[in-house]
Amino acid sequence: MEITPLPTEEGISKLLSSLLSRPVTAAKGNVALVSDRKMVVALYRCDEGALRAVFLSDLDLAINAGSALSLFPPSIVAANLKRGELTEESFDNFKEILNVCTRLMNESMSLHLSLESVYAPTQSPPDDVTSRLPLATARQDFNVQIEGYGSGNMAVLAF
């Protein structure tokens, strides 16, 4: 089985900076896999249907990145962060960002991955997915800083 490549700090920084039209810095981070933590979960599958990667993003990253894509005013973003509210528009924007992130894994491999589904913090991914998270063959954690908005964390797990 071909190994799914993980994105790099540089790759995430460049892609998100281009997409959001502002400086974005990704650095090694640490994302705790805690079941009661509010996370956005994105599933990526290969053309044969096998689960090959999962992106776990905390609420702060989803709010900040989703808001930056639509240039929401910082005051609105701060209020949403304080309430822990991922608006429908920010969630839709973040899903688009996660879709574009397939480029980070498709560049260097013959296997083609696509975004299958994204689960909001209020939704639960299927049990067969959550039970596989500890079995990932590789993992990379990132802290992502978006200029003018803020930071958040994400973990990328490969299978």
N, C-alpha and C positions, 0 to 999 in steps of 0.2 A: 504494500500500500504506500502510495506517495505521501510524503510528509507535507502537511499544510504549513507554509511559511508564516511566521508571525511578523506583524508590522514593526518598524523601528521607530525610535523617537524622531529621527529626522524625517522619515516618511510621513508620519502623522502630522508633524509640524508643517511640512511643506503643503500637504494636501489640504489641511484645514485652513492654513493661511490663505491659500488660493481661493478656496470655496467661500470663506467668510470675509475676504478682502480686508484683512487686518492681521497683524502679527499674532501667531499662535506658537506657544512653546510646549513641547511635550518632553517630560523627563521621567525617569524611572519612578514608579510610585508603589503603593501598596493598597490593594483593595481586599477588604475582608469579605469572605463569602459567608455572610450571616443571613439566615432565612428571614429575619424580621426587618431587614434593612431595605429601604425603598430603592429599587434598582430598575433600570430599563434593560431588558434582555433581548438581544438580537441573535437570530439563528441563521447561519449560512450553510447551505448544502451544495454539494457537487451535482453535476448533471445526472448522475446515477441515483441521486436522492439521499445519499449518506450525509449525516451531520458531520461537518468538517471543522467548523469554528463557531464560537459563541463570544459575543461582545457583551460584557456587563458594564453598565455605566451608572454612576450614582446620580441622584436627583440633581445635584448642583451642576454637573456637566451637561445633563440633558436640558436644564433650564437655560444655562448660559449659552450653550452652542445653538440651541433652537431659537433663542431670542436674538442672538447675534446675526443669524441668517436673515432675519426680517428687520434688523436694525431697530429693535424695540428700545425705547428710552431706558437708560440705566435705572431710573426711579421705579419703573414698572418691574424691571427684572429684580431689583432689590426687594420689592414687596412680595413678589412671587417666591423668591428664595426664603424670605422670612416665614411665609405661610407654608412653605414646602409644596407649592402648587405648580404642577406642570400643566400649563394650559393646553387646550386641544391644538391651537396653532403652533405652539412651541414643540409639542410632541410630533406633529406632522412634519415640521421642519427638521427635527432631530432624526426622524425616520429617513428623510431624504439624505441627511448627512451620513447615516449608517449605510444607506444604499451605495453612496459614492465610495465609502470605505472599502467596498469590495476590491477596488483598484489596488489597495495595499497588499492584498493577498493574491491577486490574479497576475500581477506583473511578472513574477519570477517562476511561474509554474505552468505545466501543461494542463493541469486539472483546472477546470473552470468552476468558480464558486459564484453563487448568487444569494442575495438576501431573500430568505424564505418568509420570515415573520419577525415582528417586533412586538414585545409585550411591555405595556406601560407598567409603572410601579403598582398600580391597582389591580393588575392582572397576574395570573400565575401561569408560567410556562408549563407545558406538559410534564408530568411526573417522570417520564422516561428521559427527559432532557435534564431536569434538576438532579436526578440520581446519577447521571453521567458526569456532571461537573467535576467531582473529585478525581475522575479517571482520565482527565485530559493528558495528552502526551507531551504538551508544551504549554507554557503560560508566560505572558508578559504583562506587567502592570504599569500603568502610566498615570502621572498627574499632568493634566492639560490646562495651561493658562491661556486665556483668551483676552488679549489686550482690550481694555475698556469694559469688560464684562466680569470676569472672574475666573475661577478655576473649578475643576472637578476631576474625578478619577474614573478610570476605566481599566478593565482587565480583558485581555484577549486570550481565549483558551482554544487550543487546536486539538483535533481528534484524528 
